[in-house]
């Protein structure tokens, strides 16, 4: 395994918060930043995204907070 590579860990789960309204950003920041963020995570990790479901570069599980945008 190359130096700096993180080995797959079947017990690791990444939670990505992707449900904000982007009011201060001025654009849909999830559309701009989600896929680059997901691309940095090790392939062996499960990923759960919190927010409205959308297509992504890798398989993820989606969930929503209740109420939506409740933080």
Buried (B, 14 or more C-beta within 10 A) or exposed (E): EEEEEEEEEEEBEBEBEBBBEEEEEEEEBBEEBBBEBBEEBEEEBBBBBBBEEBEBEEEBEBEBEEEEEEE
